[in-house]
């Protein structure tokens, strides 16, 4: 199964909440440690925590993730 990154989240806690919300909505985000080293973030990327879903879920999951992140960031302002 091929996965696609739908969000790159700076805060690991926010990434975990986002993945839980995606699962609650029926998506299947890749758990950290399933595709790389356990406990290690995005070693080669731009520094955030990549949130990945199967490619066939990526379009719909991106829409939901974008809206959820907007709401989470509005709460931090």
Rosetta silent file (secondary structure, phi, psi, omega in degrees, C-alpha in Angstrom):
SEQUENCE: XXXXXXXXXXXXXXXXXXXXXXXXXXXXXXXXXXXXXXXXXXXXXXXXXXXXXXXXXXXXXXXXXXXXXXXXXXXXX
SCORE:     score description
SCORE:     0.000 S_00000001
   1 L     0.000  135.252 -178.480    0.000    0.000    0.000 S_00000001
   2 L  -100.335  136.432 -178.281    1.332    3.400   -0.958 S_00000001
   3 E  -111.181  154.677  178.577    0.974    6.385    1.388 S_00000001
   4 E  -129.166  138.010  176.653    0.876   10.102    0.720 S_00000001
   5 E   -76.322  125.563  179.620    1.784   12.925    3.102 S_00000001
   6 E  -107.723  -14.618  178.903   -1.251   15.169    3.577 S_00000001
   7 E  -158.752  149.772  174.313    0.161   17.456    6.278 S_00000001
   8 E  -123.680  105.360 -170.535    3.471   18.306    7.895 S_00000001
   9 E  -102.974  129.765 -177.460    2.739   19.342   11.474 S_00000001
  10 L   -67.137  -38.381 -174.590    5.309   21.174   13.604 S_00000001
  11 L   -97.848  121.489 -179.795    3.982   19.982   16.959 S_00000001
  12 H   -59.784  -34.257  178.801    4.043   16.201   17.605 S_00000001
  13 H   -66.417  -42.619  177.587    1.071   16.467   19.979 S_00000001
  14 H   -62.333  -39.782  178.803   -0.999   18.248   17.326 S_00000001
  15 H   -62.207  -41.356  179.223   -0.008   15.547   14.824 S_00000001
  16 H   -65.151  -41.331  178.585   -1.227   12.813   17.207 S_00000001
  17 H   -64.422  -42.796  178.930   -4.558   14.611   17.730 S_00000001
  18 H   -61.106  -44.504  179.206   -4.935   15.052   13.969 S_00000001
  19 H   -64.360  -37.502  176.726   -4.260   11.354   13.343 S_00000001
  20 H   -64.628  -41.089  178.714   -6.800   10.371   16.012 S_00000001
  21 H   -65.753  -40.812  177.695   -9.394   12.640   14.397 S_00000001
  22 H   -61.282  -44.544  177.553   -8.659   11.194   10.956 S_00000001
  23 H   -61.054  -40.401 -179.338   -9.106    7.654   12.330 S_00000001
  24 H   -63.880  -25.319  179.001  -12.378    8.704   13.980 S_00000001
  25 L   -94.674    8.780  173.841  -13.604    9.845   10.553 S_00000001
  26 L    94.549    6.503  177.013  -12.735    6.494    8.928 S_00000001
  27 L   -89.243  169.848 -175.205   -9.317    7.286    7.471 S_00000001
  28 L  -127.847   71.594  179.967   -6.222    5.148    8.040 S_00000001
  29 L   -66.079  146.419  178.746   -3.230    7.365    8.878 S_00000001
  30 L   -71.642  125.718  177.286    0.154    5.686    9.062 S_00000001
  31 L   -73.367  143.181  177.385    1.261    5.293   12.664 S_00000001
  32 L   -64.135  134.911 -175.701    4.725    6.569   13.437 S_00000001
  33 L   102.238  -20.774  178.184    7.055    3.619   13.533 S_00000001
  34 L   -76.576  -34.068 -174.998    5.163    1.714   10.838 S_00000001
  35 L  -113.437    3.436 -177.354    7.045    3.325    7.975 S_00000001
  36 L  -159.864 -149.228 -178.787   10.293    4.348    9.617 S_00000001
  37 L   -85.999  132.709 -179.804   12.161    4.324   12.880 S_00000001
  38 L   -60.732  134.832  176.181   10.038    4.266   16.049 S_00000001
  39 L    77.614    1.648 -178.729   10.095    7.536   17.947 S_00000001
  40 L  -109.976  129.297  179.429   11.942    9.373   15.200 S_00000001
  41 L   -74.030 -153.657 -177.714   10.243   12.211   13.369 S_00000001
  42 L   -77.867   87.973 -173.603   10.819   13.239    9.790 S_00000001
  43 L   -61.385  -40.113 -173.834   14.619   12.825    9.729 S_00000001
  44 L  -103.165   -3.817 -177.100   15.106   13.900    6.127 S_00000001
  45 L   -90.126 -159.651 -175.039   12.184   16.285    5.722 S_00000001
  46 L   -85.664   11.414  170.281   11.652   19.882    6.702 S_00000001
  47 L   110.885  -16.950 -179.435   11.410   19.163   10.405 S_00000001
  48 L   -89.079 -173.799  177.304    7.744   18.544   11.153 S_00000001
  49 E   -98.451  116.917  179.691    5.803   15.357   11.735 S_00000001
  50 E   -75.521  132.980  174.739    4.446   13.992    8.445 S_00000001
  51 E  -105.361  119.615 -174.289    0.835   12.816    8.533 S_00000001
  52 E  -122.157  143.135  175.328    0.320   10.147    5.885 S_00000001
  53 E  -132.235  162.991  175.086   -2.723    8.275    4.621 S_00000001
  54 E   -56.199  144.770 -176.277   -3.195    5.695    1.858 S_00000001
  55 H   -53.006  -38.157 -177.692   -3.094    7.378   -1.558 S_00000001
  56 H   -69.676  -15.283  177.721   -6.735    6.532   -2.284 S_00000001
  57 H   -99.522   -8.571 -167.580   -7.798    8.460    0.864 S_00000001
  58 H   -59.583  -43.411 -176.550   -5.478   11.437    0.343 S_00000001
  59 H   -62.005  -52.617 -178.883   -7.863   13.876   -1.377 S_00000001
  60 H   -68.016  -39.631 -179.672  -10.663   13.619    1.173 S_00000001
  61 H   -66.160  -33.410  178.127   -8.293   13.324    4.139 S_00000001
  62 H   -64.159  -42.544  179.127   -6.434   16.478    3.033 S_00000001
  63 H   -60.427  -48.526 -179.587   -9.664   18.483    3.070 S_00000001
  64 H   -64.778  -45.877 -178.336  -10.515   17.267    6.574 S_00000001
  65 H   -61.019  -41.225  179.619   -6.955   17.691    7.888 S_00000001
  66 H   -61.194  -45.423 -179.922   -6.746   21.260    6.572 S_00000001
  67 H   -67.402  -41.858  179.396   -9.984   22.243    8.302 S_00000001
  68 H   -64.102  -41.911  179.203   -9.061   20.491   11.557 S_00000001
  69 H   -64.879  -37.754  176.356   -5.634   22.163   11.637 S_00000001
  70 H   -59.348  -46.287  179.695   -7.256   25.588   11.047 S_00000001
  71 H   -63.905  -41.654 -179.947   -9.540   24.978   14.030 S_00000001
  72 H   -65.880  -39.512 -179.499   -6.673   23.745   16.225 S_00000001
  73 H   -72.018  -33.408  177.170   -4.494   26.738   15.331 S_00000001
  74 H   -63.698  -33.780  177.856   -7.372   29.176   15.948 S_00000001
  75 H   -70.849  -21.662 -179.651   -7.620   27.784   19.468 S_00000001
  76 H   -90.358   -9.656 -176.103   -3.915   28.529   20.043 S_00000001
  77 L   -81.967    0.000    0.000   -4.136   32.163   18.941 S_00000001
